[in-house]
């Protein structure tokens, strides 16, 4: 298993698996409904994937599927790293990057995880594995009073002021006016919720389009980089000039001028050599 992990390099085909395929794999395997890879930033999904691949190795009762803070997420990744160590998997988890919820960092880690799981189980899901039951069982062992807390929290969401006044008749508005005010405020809240939901939907669509556009151009640049590294042309001035643009570290200044000057010098040097041969 350690050898499998070590053989998954950055140029492995695993890192060319798309976001949609990764999400489909997670959702189908664990019976979830993720729409973004960032939703896996808590580390809980990765833990359960390892639980499915190596049943009984992951202490599921310690995995927090409700982790929202970085502290809680880090605890999940600690569990995952311990599992890696137990299985002698030579893989360092860059926790500080993953808990920030950055799409690319989480995508790369999930790509690696899919490649690893597929290499162990041949890409075949264990039909006897019930992901929902494993999650529920782990949650109950970790917090046996969670159902009671849920019911109490629902009770506290009532409106005691309006309710008590309606029963006693001591509020200034009277029972009927109190209900009218409550219905009016509730309708306003619903309108605001709808407007915010529409804004969120638009932002999600815009973000997805930007991500697709970014991935498209990144793939093009990667193709150009691979082409310039091919032995047939890597020594040509044009290929070197393209690499100068690709690898430019300063984002404030364009590397185009430097690349053009490099091509000019190379061409002038080539002419001088031709004159000398003549």
C-alpha positions in Angstrom: 0.0 0.0 0.0 2.9 2.3 0.7 4.3 1.6 -2.7 1.0 2.4 -4.3 0.9 5.9 -2.7 4.5 6.6 -3.6 3.9 5.8 -7.2 1.1 8.4 -7.6 3.2 11.4 -8.8 2.0 14.8 -10.0 2.2 13.7 -13.6 0.0 10.6 -12.9 -3.2 10.3 -14.8 -5.1 10.6 -11.5 -4.4 14.4 -11.5 -6.2 14.8 -14.8 -9.5 13.5 -13.4 -12.1 16.3 -13.6 -14.0 17.9 -10.8 -17.3 16.4 -12.0 -16.0 12.9 -12.0 -14.6 13.3 -8.5 -17.9 14.6 -7.2 -19.8 11.8 -8.9 -17.4 9.3 -7.3 -17.9 10.7 -3.8 -21.7 11.1 -4.1 -22.1 7.6 -5.6 -19.8 5.9 -3.1 -20.9 7.6 0.1 -24.5 8.5 -0.9 -24.0 12.2 -0.6 -25.0 15.3 -2.7 -21.9 17.4 -2.9 -21.8 20.1 -5.6 -18.3 21.5 -4.9 -15.0 19.9 -4.0 -14.6 22.5 -1.3 -17.4 20.8 0.7 -15.0 18.0 1.4 -12.5 20.4 3.1 -13.4 19.1 6.6 -11.6 15.8 6.1 -14.6 13.7 7.2 -15.3 12.5 3.6 -11.7 11.4 3.2 -11.9 9.5 6.5 -15.0 7.6 5.4 -13.4 6.8 2.0 -10.5 5.2 3.8 -13.1 3.4 6.1 -14.8 2.0 3.0 -11.5 0.9 1.5 -10.0 -0.5 4.8 -13.1 -1.4 6.9 -12.4 -1.1 10.6 -9.2 0.8 10.4 -10.8 4.3 10.8 -12.3 5.1 14.2 -15.5 6.5 12.7 -16.9 7.5 16.1 -14.2 10.1 16.3 -14.8 11.6 12.8 -16.8 14.8 13.0 -19.1 15.2 9.9 -20.4 18.5 11.4 -17.0 20.1 11.5 -17.2 23.8 10.6 -14.2 25.4 12.3 -10.6 24.9 11.3 -9.9 23.4 14.8 -12.6 20.6 14.2 -11.4 20.0 10.7 -7.8 19.6 11.8 -8.9 16.9 14.3 -10.4 15.0 11.3 -7.2 15.3 9.4 -5.2 14.0 12.4 -7.4 10.9 12.4 -6.7 10.5 8.7 -3.0 10.9 9.1 -3.0 8.3 11.9 -4.7 5.9 9.5 -2.1 6.6 6.8 0.6 5.9 9.3 -1.1 2.7 10.5 -1.4 1.5 6.9 2.2 2.7 6.1 0.9 5.0 3.4 3.7 7.5 2.6 1.5 10.6 2.1 1.8 13.9 3.8 -1.5 15.8 4.2 -1.1 19.5 3.7 -3.8 20.3 6.4 -3.2 24.1 6.4 -4.1 24.4 2.8 -7.0 22.0 2.8 -8.9 23.5 5.7 -8.9 26.9 3.9 -11.3 25.3 1.5 -9.4 26.2 -1.6 -10.8 24.4 -4.6 -7.6 23.4 -6.3 -5.9 22.1 -3.2 -8.9 20.0 -2.2 -9.3 18.7 -5.8 -5.7 17.5 -6.0 -6.0 15.7 -2.7 -9.3 14.0 -3.7 -7.8 13.1 -7.1 -4.9 11.4 -5.2 -7.4 9.7 -2.8 -9.5 8.3 -5.7 -6.4 6.9 -7.4 -5.4 5.2 -4.2 -8.8 3.7 -3.4 -9.2 2.5 -7.0 -5.7 0.8 -6.8 -6.8 -1.0 -3.7 -10.3 -2.1 -4.6 -10.0 -2.0 -8.4 -12.5 0.8 -8.7 -15.3 -1.6 -7.4 -17.5 -0.4 -4.6 -18.1 -2.7 -1.7 -21.8 -3.6 -1.9 -21.9 -4.6 1.7 -20.7 -1.2 2.9 -23.6 1.1 4.0 -22.1 4.6 4.1 -25.2 6.2 5.7 -25.3 3.6 8.5 -21.5 4.0 9.2 -21.9 7.8 9.4 -25.0 7.5 11.7 -23.3 4.9 13.9 -20.2 7.0 14.3 -22.3 10.1 15.1 -24.3 8.3 17.8 -21.1 6.9 19.4 -19.5 10.3 19.4 -22.6 12.2 20.7 -25.4 9.9 22.0 -27.5 12.9 23.0 -27.5 14.6 19.6 -31.2 13.7 18.9 -32.3 15.2 22.3 -30.3 18.4 21.6 -31.9 18.7 18.2 -35.4 18.6 19.6 -34.5 21.1 22.3 -33.0 23.5 19.8 -36.3 23.3 17.8 -38.3 24.1 20.9 -36.2 27.2 21.6 -36.9 28.6 18.1 -40.5 29.4 19.1 -41.6 33.0 19.7 -42.4 32.9 23.5 -43.4 36.6 23.7 -46.1 36.4 21.2 -47.3 33.0 22.2 -47.6 33.8 25.9 -49.3 37.1 25.2 -51.9 35.4 23.0 -52.8 33.0 25.7 -52.9 35.5 28.6 -54.3 38.4 26.6 -52.0 40.8 28.4 -50.0 42.1 25.4 -50.7 45.6 24.1 -51.6 44.5 20.6 -54.3 42.0 21.6 -54.4 38.4 20.3 -55.6 39.2 16.7 -53.2 42.1 16.2 -50.3 40.1 17.6 -51.0 37.4 15.0 -51.3 39.9 12.2 -47.9 41.4 13.1 -46.3 37.9 13.3 -47.7 37.0 9.8 -46.6 40.3 8.3 -43.0 39.9 9.6 -43.0 36.3 8.5 -44.0 37.2 5.0 -41.2 39.9 4.8 -38.7 37.3 6.0 -39.8 34.9 3.3 -39.3 37.6 0.6 -35.8 38.4 1.9 -35.0 34.7 2.0 -36.1 34.3 -1.6 -34.1 37.3 -2.8 -31.0 36.1 -1.0 -31.4 32.6 -2.4 -31.6 34.0 -5.9 -28.4 36.0 -5.3 -26.6 32.9 -4.0 -27.7 30.9 -7.0 -26.4 33.5 -9.4 -23.1 33.7 -7.5 -22.8 30.0 -7.6 -23.4 29.9 -11.4 -20.9 32.7 -11.9 -18.3 31.0 -9.7 -18.7 27.7 -11.6 -18.3 29.5 -14.9 -15.1 31.2 -13.7 -13.8 27.8 -12.5 -14.5 26.2 -15.8 -12.8 29.0 -17.7 -9.8 28.9 -15.3 -9.5 25.1 -15.8 -9.8 25.5 -19.5 -6.9 28.0 -19.8 -4.8 26.1 -17.3 -5.1 22.9 -19.4 -4.0 24.9 -22.5 -1.0 26.3 -20.7 -0.1 22.8 -19.4 -0.3 21.5 -23.0 2.1 24.2 -24.2 4.5 23.5 -21.3 4.6 19.8 -22.2 5.1 20.6 -25.9 8.1 22.9 -25.0 9.6 20.2 -22.9 9.7 17.7 -25.8 13.3 16.7 -26.8 12.7 17.7 -30.5 12.1 21.4 -29.8 13.2 22.1 -26.2 16.5 23.6 -27.3 14.9 26.0 -29.9 14.9 29.7 -29.0 11.1 29.9 -29.5 10.5 27.1 -27.0 12.9 28.8 -24.5 11.1 32.1 -25.0 7.7 30.5 -24.3 9.1 28.9 -21.1 10.3 32.3 -20.0 6.7 33.6 -20.2 5.2 30.5 -18.5 7.7 30.5 -15.6 7.8 34.3 -15.0 7.6 34.8 -11.3 6.7 38.5 -11.3 3.0 38.9 -12.0 3.3 42.7 -12.1 5.5 42.9 -15.2 4.9 41.1 -18.5 7.7 38.6 -19.5 6.8 39.2 -23.2 9.5 41.9 -23.8 12.2 39.7 -22.3 11.1 36.7 -24.4 11.1 38.9 -27.6 14.6 40.2 -26.8 15.8 36.6 -26.2 14.5 35.5 -29.7 16.1 38.6 -31.3 19.5 37.8 -29.7 19.2 34.2 -30.7 18.4 35.1 -34.3 21.3 37.6 -34.5 23.7 35.0 -33.1 22.5 32.5 -35.7 23.1 35.0 -38.5 26.6 35.7 -37.2 27.4 32.0 -37.2 26.1 31.7 -40.8 28.3 34.7 -41.9 31.4 33.1 -40.2 30.7 29.8 -42.1 30.6 31.7 -45.4 
